[in-house]
Amino acid sequence: MSGKRLVAYFSASGVTAGVAKKLAQAAAGDLYEIRPREPYTSADLDWTNKRSRSSIEMQDLSSRPALADRDARIAGYDTIFLGFPIWWGVAPTIINTFLESYDFSGKKIVLFATSGGSGFGRTGDVLRASVSTDTEIITGKLLNRGQTVADLKKWVETV
């Protein structure tokens, strides 16, 4: 894989952030945190409460939580590794907000996720609608804790 790489990630609890930092080292890429304008609290993330903010957002996949900034310089990258926790079998809707906020035309987006038990589900299909038709989306893999930079480097080379 050649070209300039960006590892962009959203992390609600810190797990995805830890993986993203290692992945940025492995990919020799830059790191960008996708942050919500209104940070999530523990109560917001209570998936057992149907009235929590995350539950409400995920019940409506057209929800688009606002971003804290739009500072990612996407134009300067060929490949974007995009990471997030899996919520209700898909990416959190803030990932759609991120994808719809920039022009990813002609770019390759490699998805990676963290999860306590779910797989990617239909994540790639849901995110496809948020980018142009000439954006390549590759469903990568779940990267939970335990990978070393060397492990991630081997994976990056296969993408």
DSSP file with accessible surface (Angstrom, degrees, kcal/mol):
  #  RESIDUE AA STRUCTURE BP1 BP2  ACC     N-H-->O    O-->H-N    N-H-->O    O-->H-N    TCO  KAPPA ALPHA  PHI   PSI    X-CA   Y-CA   Z-CA
    1    1 A M              0   0   70      0, 0.0     2,-0.2     0, 0.0   158,-0.0   0.000 360.0 360.0 360.0 128.6    0.0    0.0    0.0
    2    2 A S        +     0   0  104      2,-0.1     2,-0.1    76,-0.0    76,-0.0  -0.713 360.0  58.1-118.2 173.9    1.5    3.3   -1.0
    3    3 A G  S    S-     0   0   41     -2,-0.2     2,-0.2    75,-0.1    74,-0.1  -0.212  90.7 -44.5  95.4 170.9    0.5    6.9   -0.4
    4    4 A K        -     0   0  113     72,-0.1    74,-2.3    -2,-0.1    75,-1.8  -0.545  58.6-151.4 -79.6 139.0   -0.1    9.0    2.6
    5    5 A R  E     -a   79   0A  43     23,-0.4    25,-2.3    -2,-0.2     2,-0.4  -0.886  12.0-167.2-119.4 144.5   -2.2    7.4    5.4
    6    6 A L  E     -ab  80  30A   4     73,-2.2    75,-3.3    -2,-0.4     2,-0.7  -0.983  10.6-154.6-125.7 136.2   -4.6    8.8    8.0
    7    7 A V  E     -ab  81  31A   0     23,-3.3    25,-2.6    -2,-0.4     2,-0.4  -0.948  21.2-179.2-108.4 106.2   -5.9    6.9   11.0
    8    8 A A  E     +ab  82  32A   0     73,-2.9    75,-2.7    -2,-0.7     2,-0.3  -0.899   9.0 171.2-105.2 137.4   -9.2    8.6   11.9
    9    9 A Y  E     -ab  83  33A  11     23,-2.1    25,-3.9    -2,-0.4     2,-0.4  -0.992  31.8-150.0-148.8 152.7  -11.1    7.3   14.9
   10   10 A F        -     0   0    3     73,-2.0     2,-0.4    -2,-0.3    25,-0.1  -0.990  22.4-179.4-117.2 130.7  -14.0    7.8   17.3
   11   11 A S        +     0   0   16     23,-0.4    -2,-0.0    -2,-0.4    73,-0.0  -0.977  16.7 179.6-136.0 121.1  -13.6    6.4   20.8
   12   12 A A  S    S+     0   0   33     -2,-0.4    -1,-0.1     1,-0.1    33,-0.1   0.803  89.5  19.2 -87.6 -31.7  -16.3    6.7   23.5
   13   13 A S  S    S-     0   0   98     29,-0.0    -1,-0.1     0, 0.0    -2,-0.0   0.442 109.4-101.0-120.6  -4.2  -14.4    4.9   26.2
   14   14 A G  S  > S+     0   0   40      4,-0.0     4,-2.0     0, 0.0     5,-0.1   0.182  96.0 102.9 104.7 -17.3  -10.8    4.9   25.2
   15   15 A V  H  > S+     0   0   30      2,-0.2     4,-1.8     1,-0.2     5,-0.2   0.963  85.9  42.9 -64.6 -50.9  -10.5    1.4   23.8
   16   16 A T  H  > S+     0   0    2      1,-0.2     4,-2.9     2,-0.2     5,-0.2   0.889 110.8  57.8 -64.8 -34.7  -10.7    2.4   20.1
   17   17 A A  H  > S+     0   0   12      1,-0.2     4,-2.2     2,-0.2    -1,-0.2   0.924 105.3  50.2 -60.5 -43.9   -8.3    5.3   20.8
   18   18 A G  H  X S+     0   0   36     -4,-2.0     4,-1.6     1,-0.2    -1,-0.2   0.918 113.4  44.8 -61.4 -43.3   -5.7    2.9   22.1
   19   19 A V  H  X S+     0   0    8     -4,-1.8     4,-2.7     1,-0.2    -2,-0.2   0.918 111.2  54.0 -66.3 -42.4   -5.9    0.7   19.1
   20   20 A A  H  X S+     0   0    0     -4,-2.9     4,-2.6     1,-0.2    -2,-0.2   0.891 105.6  53.0 -61.5 -39.7   -5.9    3.7   16.7
   21   21 A K  H  X S+     0   0  114     -4,-2.2     4,-1.6     2,-0.2    -1,-0.2   0.923 112.0  44.8 -63.8 -42.3   -2.7    5.0   18.2
   22   22 A K  H  X S+     0   0   81     -4,-1.6     4,-2.5     1,-0.2    -2,-0.2   0.905 112.5  52.4 -66.2 -40.4   -0.9    1.7   17.7
   23   23 A L  H  X S+     0   0    0     -4,-2.7     4,-2.8     1,-0.2    -2,-0.2   0.896 104.8  55.0 -64.3 -39.1   -2.4    1.4   14.2
   24   24 A A  H  X>S+     0   0    9     -4,-2.6     5,-2.5     1,-0.2     4,-0.6   0.912 110.2  47.1 -61.2 -38.8   -1.1    4.9   13.3
   25   25 A Q  H ><5S+     0   0  130     -4,-1.6     3,-0.9     3,-0.2    -2,-0.2   0.943 113.9  47.4 -63.8 -48.0    2.4    3.7   14.3
   26   26 A A  H 3<5S+     0   0    5     -4,-2.5    -2,-0.2     1,-0.3    -1,-0.2   0.859 117.5  41.4 -63.5 -36.9    2.0    0.5   12.3
   27   27 A A  H 3<5S-     0   0    0     -4,-2.8    -1,-0.3    -5,-0.2    -2,-0.2   0.450 104.0-126.8 -90.0  -1.6    0.8    2.3    9.2
   28   28 A A  T <<5 +     0   0   91     -3,-0.9   -23,-0.4    -4,-0.6     2,-0.2   0.927  66.5 139.1  51.0  46.4    3.2    5.2    9.5
   29   29 A G      < -     0   0   16     -5,-2.5   -23,-0.2    -6,-0.2    -1,-0.2  -0.691  58.2-100.3-118.5 168.8    0.2    7.4    9.3
   30   30 A D  E     -b    6   0A  69    -25,-2.3   -23,-3.3    -2,-0.2     2,-0.4  -0.486  35.1-129.3 -81.9 161.3   -1.2   10.5   10.9
   31   31 A L  E     +b    7   0A  72    -25,-0.2     2,-0.4    -2,-0.2   -23,-0.2  -0.919  24.1 177.8-119.0 135.1   -3.8   10.3   13.7
   32   32 A Y  E     -b    8   0A  31    -25,-2.6   -23,-2.1    -2,-0.4     2,-0.5  -0.983  17.9-145.9-138.9 125.6   -7.1   12.2   13.9
   33   33 A E  E     -b    9   0A  80     -2,-0.4     2,-0.7   -25,-0.2   -23,-0.2  -0.810   9.8-143.9 -93.3 125.8   -9.7   12.0   16.6
   34   34 A I        -     0   0    2    -25,-3.9   -23,-0.4    -2,-0.5    36,-0.1  -0.797  28.5-174.0 -84.5 113.6  -13.3   12.3   15.6
   35   35 A R        -     0   0  105     -2,-0.7    33,-3.3    34,-0.2    34,-0.5  -0.930  22.3-125.7-117.1 137.9  -14.9   14.1   18.5
   36   36 A P  B     -E   67   0B  15      0, 0.0    31,-0.3     0, 0.0    30,-0.1  -0.489  20.5-126.1 -74.3 148.9  -18.6   15.0   19.1
   37   37 A R  S    S+     0   0  172     29,-2.7    30,-0.1     1,-0.2    31,-0.0   0.919 109.1  42.0 -58.8 -42.9  -19.4   18.6   19.7
   38   38 A E  S    S-     0   0  122     28,-0.4    -1,-0.2    -3,-0.0    30,-0.0  -0.913  99.0-131.1-106.2 106.8  -21.2   17.4   22.9
   39   39 A P        -     0   0   94      0, 0.0     2,-0.3     0, 0.0    -2,-0.1  -0.206  23.5-109.1 -57.4 149.0  -19.0   14.8   24.6
   40   40 A Y        -     0   0   30      4,-0.0     2,-0.2     3,-0.0     3,-0.0  -0.632  30.3-153.1 -79.9 135.3  -20.7   11.5   25.6
   41   41 A T     >  -     0   0   75     -2,-0.3     4,-1.4     1,-0.1     5,-0.1  -0.521  33.6-101.3 -95.2 171.7  -21.2   11.0   29.3
   42   42 A S  T  4 S+     0   0  111      1,-0.2     3,-0.3     2,-0.2     4,-0.3   0.901 126.5  52.1 -59.0 -40.3  -21.4    7.5   31.0
   43   43 A A  T >4 S+     0   0   68      1,-0.2     3,-1.2     2,-0.2    -1,-0.2   0.893 105.6  54.7 -64.2 -37.9  -25.2    8.0   31.2
   44   44 A D  T 34 S+     0   0   28      1,-0.2    10,-2.5     8,-0.2    11,-0.4   0.808 109.0  49.0 -62.5 -31.2  -25.2    8.8   27.4
   45   45 A L  T 3< S+     0   0   44     -4,-1.4     2,-1.4    -3,-0.3    -1,-0.2   0.390  75.1 121.9 -93.1   4.4  -23.4    5.5   26.7
   46   46 A D    X   -     0   0   60     -3,-1.2     3,-1.8    -4,-0.3     6,-0.3  -0.507  39.1-175.5 -73.4  93.5  -25.7    3.3   28.8
   47   47 A W  T 3  S+     0   0  182     -2,-1.4    -1,-0.2     1,-0.3    -4,-0.0   0.669  78.2  64.5 -67.8 -14.9  -26.9    0.9   26.2
   48   48 A T  T 3  S+     0   0   93      1,-0.1     2,-0.7    -3,-0.1    -1,-0.3   0.637  89.4  76.7 -82.0 -13.2  -29.3   -0.8   28.6
   49   49 A N    X   -     0   0   68     -3,-1.8     3,-2.1    -6,-0.1     6,-0.3  -0.877  68.7-158.6-100.3 111.1  -31.3    2.5   28.9
   50   50 A K  T 3  S+     0   0  163     -2,-0.7    -1,-0.1     1,-0.3     9,-0.1   0.635  92.9  54.1 -64.9 -10.8  -33.5    2.9   25.8
   51   51 A R  T 3  S+     0   0  209      4,-0.1    -1,-0.3    -5,-0.1    -4,-0.1   0.362  81.4 115.0-104.9   5.0  -33.6    6.7   26.6
   52   52 A S  S <> S-     0   0    6     -3,-2.1     4,-2.6    -6,-0.3     5,-0.2  -0.357  79.9-110.9 -71.1 157.9  -29.9    7.2   26.7
   53   53 A R  H  > S+     0   0   42      1,-0.2     4,-2.7     2,-0.2     5,-0.2   0.918 117.3  48.1 -56.8 -46.7  -28.4    9.5   24.1
   54   54 A S  H  > S+     0   0    2    -10,-2.5     4,-2.4     1,-0.2    -1,-0.2   0.907 111.7  50.5 -65.3 -37.7  -26.5    6.6   22.3
   55   55 A S  H  > S+     0   0    3    -11,-0.4     4,-1.4    -6,-0.3    -2,-0.2   0.934 111.8  47.3 -64.5 -43.5  -29.6    4.4   22.3
   56   56 A I  H  X S+     0   0   94     -4,-2.6     4,-0.8     1,-0.2     3,-0.3   0.933 112.9  48.8 -64.4 -45.4  -31.8    7.2   20.8
   57   57 A E  H >< S+     0   0   16     -4,-2.7     3,-0.8    -5,-0.2     6,-0.4   0.916 112.3  48.2 -60.4 -42.3  -29.2    8.0   18.1
   58   58 A M  H 3< S+     0   0   14     -4,-2.4     3,-0.2     1,-0.2    -1,-0.2   0.709 102.7  61.4 -78.0 -16.4  -28.8    4.3   17.2
   59   59 A Q  H 3< S+     0   0  131     -4,-1.4     2,-0.5    -3,-0.3    -1,-0.2   0.704 109.2  46.5 -76.2 -18.9  -32.6    3.8   16.9
   60   60 A D    X<  -     0   0   82     -3,-0.8     3,-2.6    -4,-0.8    -1,-0.3  -0.850  69.6-171.3-124.4  93.4  -32.6    6.5   14.2
   61   61 A L  T 3  S+     0   0   53     -2,-0.5    -1,-0.1     1,-0.3    -3,-0.1   0.582  84.3  66.8 -67.2  -4.8  -29.8    5.7   11.7
   62   62 A S  T 3  S+     0   0   84     -5,-0.1    -1,-0.3    -3,-0.0    -4,-0.1   0.512  75.5 117.0 -88.8  -2.1  -30.4    9.1   10.1
   63   63 A S    <   -     0   0   27     -3,-2.6    34,-0.1    -6,-0.4    33,-0.1  -0.361  47.3-168.0 -62.1 138.8  -29.2   10.8   13.3
   64   64 A R        -     0   0   87     32,-0.1    30,-0.1    33,-0.1     3,-0.1  -0.743   8.3-153.1-134.3  86.4  -26.1   12.9   12.7
   65   65 A P        -     0   0   11      0, 0.0     2,-0.1     0, 0.0    32,-0.1  -0.322  31.1-105.4 -57.4 139.9  -24.4   14.0   15.9
   66   66 A A        -     0   0   37      1,-0.1   -29,-2.7   -30,-0.1   -28,-0.4  -0.360  30.1-123.9 -70.4 146.6  -22.5   17.2   15.4
   67   67 A L  B     -E   36   0B   7    -31,-0.3     3,-0.1   -30,-0.1    -1,-0.1  -0.635   8.0-133.3 -87.9 149.8  -18.7   17.2   15.2
   68   68 A A  S    S-     0   0   40    -33,-3.3     2,-0.3    -2,-0.3    -1,-0.1   0.816  87.0  -8.5 -69.8 -30.7  -16.5   19.3   17.5
   69   69 A D        -     0   0   28    -34,-0.5   -34,-0.2    -3,-0.0    -1,-0.1  -0.953  49.4-139.5-155.5 171.2  -14.4   20.4   14.5
   70   70 A R        +     0   0  151     -2,-0.3   -36,-0.0    -3,-0.1    -3,-0.0  -0.398  58.7 126.4-132.5  54.7  -13.9   19.8   10.8
   71   71 A D        +     0   0  101      2,-0.1     2,-0.3     3,-0.0    -1,-0.1   0.390  27.7 120.1 -96.7  -2.1  -10.1   20.0   10.9
   72   72 A A        -     0   0   10      1,-0.1     2,-1.3    -3,-0.1     3,-0.2  -0.516  57.4-145.3 -67.2 130.0   -9.2   16.7    9.2
   73   73 A R    >   +     0   0  193     -2,-0.3     3,-1.6     1,-0.2    -1,-0.1  -0.546  31.8 165.4 -96.2  70.7   -7.3   17.4    6.0
   74   74 A I  G >   +     0   0    5     -2,-1.3     3,-2.3     1,-0.3    -1,-0.2   0.819  63.2  70.0 -58.4 -36.2   -8.7   14.5    4.1
   75   75 A A  G 3  S+     0   0   91      1,-0.3    -1,-0.3    -3,-0.2    -2,-0.1   0.797  92.5  60.0 -57.0 -26.8   -7.5   15.8    0.7
   76   76 A G  G <  S+     0   0   45     -3,-1.6     2,-0.4     2,-0.0    -1,-0.3   0.418  96.2  76.0 -84.1   4.7   -3.9   15.1    1.7
   77   77 A Y    <   -     0   0   24     -3,-2.3   -72,-0.2     1,-0.1     3,-0.1  -0.904  49.6-170.4-123.2 145.4   -4.4   11.3    2.2
   78   78 A D  S    S+     0   0   86    -74,-2.3    30,-2.2    -2,-0.4     2,-0.4   0.788  83.5  34.5 -92.9 -39.0   -4.9    8.4   -0.2
   79   79 A T  E     -ac   5 108A   6    -75,-1.8   -73,-2.2    28,-0.2     2,-0.5  -0.978  64.8-167.4-124.8 131.2   -5.9    5.8    2.5
   80   80 A I  E     -ac   6 109A   0     28,-3.0    30,-2.7    -2,-0.4     2,-0.6  -0.977   9.8-154.9-119.4 118.0   -7.9    6.5    5.6
   81   81 A F  E     -ac   7 110A   0    -75,-3.3   -73,-2.9    -2,-0.5     2,-0.6  -0.859  19.5-161.7 -86.0 122.0   -8.1    3.8    8.3
   82   82 A L  E     -ac   8 111A   0     28,-2.7    30,-2.4    -2,-0.6     2,-0.3  -0.942   9.5-174.4-117.0 115.6  -11.5    4.6   10.0
   83   83 A G  E     +ac   9 112A   0    -75,-2.7   -73,-2.0    -2,-0.6    30,-0.2  -0.833  14.1 142.8-117.5 152.3  -12.0    3.2   13.5
   84   84 A F  E     - c   0 113A   0     28,-1.1    30,-1.6    -2,-0.3     2,-0.2  -0.972  48.4 -92.5-169.3 161.0  -14.9    3.1   15.9
   85   85 A P  E     - c   0 114A  17      0, 0.0     2,-0.5     0, 0.0    30,-0.2  -0.558  45.8-111.4 -79.2 151.5  -16.7    0.9   18.4
   86   86 A I        -     0   0   15     28,-2.4     2,-0.5    -2,-0.2    30,-0.3  -0.778  35.8-173.1 -83.0 126.0  -19.5   -1.2   17.1
   87   87 A W  B >   -F   90   0C  30      3,-3.1     3,-2.0    -2,-0.5    28,-0.0  -0.991  69.3 -16.9-120.6 123.5  -22.8    0.0   18.5
   88   88 A W  T 3  S-     0   0  114     -2,-0.5    -1,-0.1     1,-0.3     3,-0.1   0.864 128.2 -52.9  52.8  38.0  -25.9   -2.1   17.9
   89   89 A G  T 3  S+     0   0   19      1,-0.2    33,-0.6    32,-0.1    34,-0.4   0.500 126.4  63.8  82.1   3.4  -24.2   -4.0   15.0
   90   90 A V  B <  S-F   87   0C   2     -3,-2.0    -3,-3.1    31,-0.1    -1,-0.2  -0.877  93.3 -74.9-143.4 177.5  -23.1   -0.9   13.1
   91   91 A A        -     0   0    3     -2,-0.3    -5,-0.1    -5,-0.2     5,-0.1  -0.464  60.3 -93.6 -72.0 148.2  -20.8    2.2   13.4
   92   92 A P    >>  -     0   0    0      0, 0.0     3,-2.2     0, 0.0     4,-0.6  -0.318  38.1-113.1 -57.5 147.7  -22.1    5.0   15.7
   93   93 A T  H 3> S+     0   0    0      1,-0.3     4,-1.8     2,-0.2     3,-0.4   0.714 111.7  75.0 -64.2 -17.1  -23.9    7.6   13.6
   94   94 A I  H 3> S+     0   0    0      1,-0.2     4,-2.4     2,-0.2    -1,-0.3   0.806  88.3  62.2 -64.0 -22.3  -21.2   10.2   14.3
   95   95 A I  H <> S+     0   0    0     -3,-2.2     4,-2.7     2,-0.2    -1,-0.2   0.910 101.8  49.7 -68.8 -38.2  -19.1    8.2   11.7
   96   96 A N  H  X S+     0   0    4     -4,-0.6     4,-2.5    -3,-0.4    -2,-0.2   0.919 108.4  53.6 -63.7 -41.3  -21.7    9.0    9.1
   97   97 A T  H  X S+     0   0    8     -4,-1.8     4,-0.7     2,-0.2    -2,-0.2   0.941 110.5  47.2 -56.4 -47.1  -21.5   12.7   10.2
   98   98 A F  H >< S+     0   0    0     -4,-2.4     3,-1.1     1,-0.2     4,-0.4   0.945 112.8  47.6 -59.9 -48.9  -17.7   12.5    9.6
   99   99 A L  H >< S+     0   0    3     -4,-2.7     3,-0.8     1,-0.3    -1,-0.2   0.859 112.6  49.2 -63.8 -35.4  -18.0   10.8    6.2
  100  100 A E  H 3< S+     0   0   93     -4,-2.5    -1,-0.3     1,-0.2    -2,-0.2   0.571 102.6  64.2 -80.5  -7.7  -20.6   13.3    5.1
  101  101 A S  T << S+     0   0   28     -3,-1.1     2,-0.3    -4,-0.7    -1,-0.2   0.516 105.0  41.2 -92.9  -7.8  -18.5   16.3    6.2
  102  102 A Y  S <  S-     0   0   41     -3,-0.8     2,-0.7    -4,-0.4   -29,-0.0  -0.903  83.8-107.1-136.0 165.3  -15.6   15.7    3.8
  103  103 A D        +     0   0  110     -2,-0.3    -3,-0.1     1,-0.1    28,-0.1  -0.850  32.6 172.4 -97.6 111.9  -15.0   14.7    0.2
  104  104 A F    >   +     0   0    4     -2,-0.7     3,-2.3    -5,-0.2    32,-0.2   0.147  22.4 150.5-102.7  17.1  -13.6   11.1    0.1
  105  105 A S  T 3  S+     0   0   49      1,-0.3    30,-0.2    30,-0.1     3,-0.1  -0.256  74.2   3.9 -54.3 130.2  -13.8   10.9   -3.8
  106  106 A G  T 3  S+     0   0   61     28,-0.5    -1,-0.3     1,-0.2     2,-0.2   0.508 104.7 125.4  73.6   4.9  -11.1    8.5   -5.1
  107  107 A K    <   -     0   0   29     -3,-2.3    29,-2.6   -28,-0.0     2,-0.5  -0.541  58.5-130.1 -93.6 161.3  -10.0    7.6   -1.6
  108  108 A K  E     -cd  79 136A  50    -30,-2.2   -28,-3.0    27,-0.2     2,-0.5  -0.960  20.2-165.2-108.8 125.2   -9.7    4.2    0.0
  109  109 A I  E     -cd  80 137A   1     27,-3.5    29,-3.2    -2,-0.5     2,-0.6  -0.964   1.0-164.9-112.7 122.1  -11.3    3.8    3.5
  110  110 A V  E     -cd  81 138A   0    -30,-2.7   -28,-2.7    -2,-0.5     2,-0.3  -0.937  15.0-144.7-108.0 116.4  -10.3    0.8    5.5
  111  111 A L  E     +cd  82 139A   0     27,-3.2    29,-1.0    -2,-0.6    30,-0.7  -0.579  22.1 172.7 -82.2 140.8  -12.7    0.2    8.4
  112  112 A F  E     -cd  83 141A   0    -30,-2.4   -28,-1.1    -2,-0.3     2,-0.3  -0.976   8.1-178.1-140.4 152.0  -11.6   -1.2   11.8
  113  113 A A  E     -cd  84 142A   0     28,-1.5    30,-3.4    -2,-0.3     2,-0.4  -0.962  23.3-137.5-146.0 162.1  -13.6   -1.5   14.9
  114  114 A T  E     +c   85   0A   6    -30,-1.6   -28,-2.4    -2,-0.3     2,-0.3  -0.918  29.9 171.3-117.4 149.8  -13.6   -2.5   18.5
  115  115 A S        -     0   0   17     -2,-0.4   -28,-0.1   -30,-0.2    29,-0.0  -0.974  40.6-140.6-160.1 144.6  -16.4   -4.5   20.0
  116  116 A G  S    S-     0   0   96     -2,-0.3    -1,-0.1   -30,-0.3    28,-0.0   0.550  98.0 -32.8 -80.9  -9.3  -17.3   -6.4   23.1
  117  117 A G  S    S+     0   0   74      1,-0.3     2,-0.2   -31,-0.1    -2,-0.1   0.360 108.0 101.1 178.7 -20.5  -19.0   -9.1   21.1
  118  118 A S        -     0   0   56    -32,-0.2    -1,-0.3     1,-0.1   -32,-0.1  -0.514  55.1-140.4 -83.7 154.2  -20.6   -7.9   17.9
  119  119 A G        -     0   0   40     -2,-0.2     3,-0.1    23,-0.0    -1,-0.1  -0.179  45.2 -78.0 -91.5-165.8  -19.0   -8.3   14.4
  120  120 A F    >   +     0   0   27      1,-0.2     3,-2.5    -2,-0.1     4,-0.1   0.692  63.3 178.2 -69.2 -21.1  -19.2   -5.7   11.7
  121  121 A G  T 3   -     0   0   69      1,-0.3     3,-0.3     2,-0.1    -1,-0.2  -0.219  67.9 -26.2  54.3-131.7  -22.7   -6.6   10.8
  122  122 A R  T 3> S+     0   0  134    -33,-0.6     4,-2.3     1,-0.2    -1,-0.3   0.095  99.4 124.1-101.8  24.6  -24.0   -4.4    8.0
  123  123 A T  H <> S+     0   0    0     -3,-2.5     4,-2.6   -34,-0.4     5,-0.3   0.890  70.5  51.4 -53.3 -49.8  -21.6   -1.5    8.9
  124  124 A G  H  > S+     0   0   13     -3,-0.3     4,-2.0     1,-0.2    -1,-0.2   0.913 111.2  48.5 -57.9 -42.1  -20.0   -1.3    5.5
  125  125 A D  H  > S+     0   0  130     -3,-0.2     4,-0.9     2,-0.2    -1,-0.2   0.909 112.0  48.5 -64.7 -42.9  -23.4   -1.1    3.8
  126  126 A V  H  < S+     0   0   30     -4,-2.3     3,-0.5     1,-0.2    -2,-0.2   0.919 115.1  44.5 -65.3 -41.2  -24.7    1.6    6.1
  127  127 A L  H >< S+     0   0    1     -4,-2.6     3,-2.2    -5,-0.2     4,-0.2   0.812  97.9  73.0 -74.6 -29.2  -21.5    3.7    5.7
  128  128 A R  H >< S+     0   0   91     -4,-2.0     3,-1.5     1,-0.3    -1,-0.2   0.865  90.4  60.0 -51.9 -38.6  -21.5    3.3    1.9
  129  129 A A  T 3< S+     0   0   89     -4,-0.9    -1,-0.3    -3,-0.5    -2,-0.2   0.655  97.7  60.9 -67.5 -13.8  -24.4    5.7    1.6
  130  130 A S  T <  S+     0   0   10     -3,-2.2     2,-0.3    -4,-0.2    -1,-0.3   0.402 102.2  54.5 -95.9   1.7  -22.4    8.4    3.3
  131  131 A V  S <  S-     0   0   22     -3,-1.5   -31,-0.1    -4,-0.2   -28,-0.1  -0.869  92.3 -87.0-130.5 167.0  -19.6    8.6    0.6
  132  132 A S    >   -     0   0   39     -2,-0.3     3,-1.8     1,-0.1    -2,-0.1  -0.263  41.7-109.0 -70.4 160.9  -19.4    9.1   -3.1
  133  133 A T  T 3  S+     0   0  144      1,-0.3    -1,-0.1    -4,-0.1    -4,-0.0   0.717 116.1  59.4 -66.6 -20.2  -19.6    6.1   -5.4
  134  134 A D  T 3  S+     0   0   93      2,-0.1     2,-0.5     0, 0.0   -28,-0.5   0.256  81.7 103.0 -95.7  17.2  -15.9    6.3   -6.3
  135  135 A T    <   -     0   0    3     -3,-1.8     2,-0.6   -30,-0.2   -27,-0.2  -0.844  68.3-139.5 -95.1 128.4  -14.8    5.9   -2.7
  136  136 A E  E     -d  108   0A 104    -29,-2.6   -27,-3.5    -2,-0.5     2,-0.5  -0.795  16.6-166.9 -90.3 124.1  -13.6    2.4   -1.9
  137  137 A I  E     -d  109   0A  29     -2,-0.6     2,-0.5   -29,-0.2   -27,-0.2  -0.963   2.3-170.4-113.0 124.4  -14.7    1.1    1.4
  138  138 A I  E     -d  110   0A  46    -29,-3.2   -27,-3.2    -2,-0.5     2,-0.9  -0.965  21.3-136.7-114.7 122.3  -13.0   -2.0    2.7
  139  139 A T  E     -d  111   0A  71     -2,-0.5   -27,-0.1   -29,-0.2   -29,-0.1  -0.716  33.1-179.8 -76.0 108.2  -14.4   -3.8    5.8
  140  140 A G  E     -     0   0A  22    -29,-1.0     2,-0.3    -2,-0.9   -28,-0.2   0.798  28.8 -75.7 -77.6-106.7  -11.2   -4.5    7.7
  141  141 A K  E     -d  112   0A  93    -30,-0.7   -28,-1.5   -22,-0.0     2,-0.4  -0.974  36.3 -86.9-156.7 166.1  -11.3   -6.2   11.0
  142  142 A L  E     -d  113   0A  56     -2,-0.3     2,-0.4   -30,-0.2   -28,-0.2  -0.658  37.0-170.7 -76.7 129.5  -12.1   -6.1   14.6
  143  143 A L        +     0   0    1    -30,-3.4     3,-0.1    -2,-0.4  -124,-0.1  -0.699  15.4 167.0-124.6  75.2   -9.0   -4.9   16.5
  144  144 A N    >   -     0   0   56     -2,-0.4     3,-0.8     1,-0.2   -28,-0.0  -0.183  49.9 -55.8 -77.8-179.6   -9.7   -5.3   20.1
  145  145 A R  T 3  S+     0   0  189      1,-0.2    -1,-0.2    -2,-0.0     3,-0.1  -0.108 110.7  56.9 -54.6 154.2   -7.0   -5.0   22.8
  146  146 A G  T 3   +     0   0   64      1,-0.4     2,-0.3    -3,-0.1    -1,-0.2   0.192  67.0 123.4 111.7 -17.0   -4.0   -7.2   22.5
  147  147 A Q    <   -     0   0   43     -3,-0.8    -1,-0.4     4,-0.1     2,-0.2  -0.574  49.6-144.1 -77.7 141.7   -2.6   -6.4   19.1
  148  148 A T     >  -     0   0   67     -2,-0.3     4,-2.4     1,-0.1     5,-0.2  -0.547  27.7-107.7 -93.2 166.6    1.0   -5.3   19.0
  149  149 A V  H  > S+     0   0   45      1,-0.2     4,-2.6     2,-0.2     5,-0.2   0.908 123.4  54.1 -59.4 -39.0    2.3   -2.7   16.6
  150  150 A A  H  > S+     0   0   60      2,-0.2     4,-1.9     1,-0.2    -1,-0.2   0.916 107.5  49.4 -63.1 -41.9    4.1   -5.5   14.8
  151  151 A D  H  > S+     0   0   75      1,-0.2     4,-1.7     2,-0.2    -1,-0.2   0.929 113.0  47.0 -60.2 -45.7    0.8   -7.5   14.5
  152  152 A L  H  X S+     0   0    3     -4,-2.4     4,-2.9     1,-0.2    -2,-0.2   0.867 106.6  57.7 -67.2 -35.0   -0.9   -4.4   13.1
  153  153 A K  H  X S+     0   0  108     -4,-2.6     4,-2.0     1,-0.2    -1,-0.2   0.918 105.5  50.7 -61.8 -41.4    1.9   -3.7   10.7
  154  154 A K  H  X S+     0   0  138     -4,-1.9     4,-0.7     2,-0.2    -1,-0.2   0.910 111.9  47.5 -62.1 -42.2    1.4   -7.2    9.1
  155  155 A W  H >X S+     0   0   28     -4,-1.7     3,-1.4     1,-0.2     4,-0.9   0.941 108.5  54.2 -64.1 -46.1   -2.3   -6.5    8.7
  156  156 A V  H >< S+     0   0    3     -4,-2.9     3,-0.9     1,-0.3    -1,-0.2   0.896 104.1  56.4 -56.1 -40.0   -1.7   -3.0    7.2
  157  157 A E  H 3< S+     0   0  134     -4,-2.0    -1,-0.3     1,-0.2    -2,-0.2   0.741 106.1  50.8 -66.6 -21.3    0.6   -4.6    4.6
  158  158 A T  H <<        0   0  108     -3,-1.4    -1,-0.2    -4,-0.7    -2,-0.2   0.619 360.0 360.0 -91.0 -13.0   -2.2   -7.0    3.5
  159  159 A V    <<        0   0   33     -3,-0.9   -49,-0.0    -4,-0.9   -19,-0.0  -0.531 360.0 360.0 -78.0 360.0   -4.8   -4.2    3.0
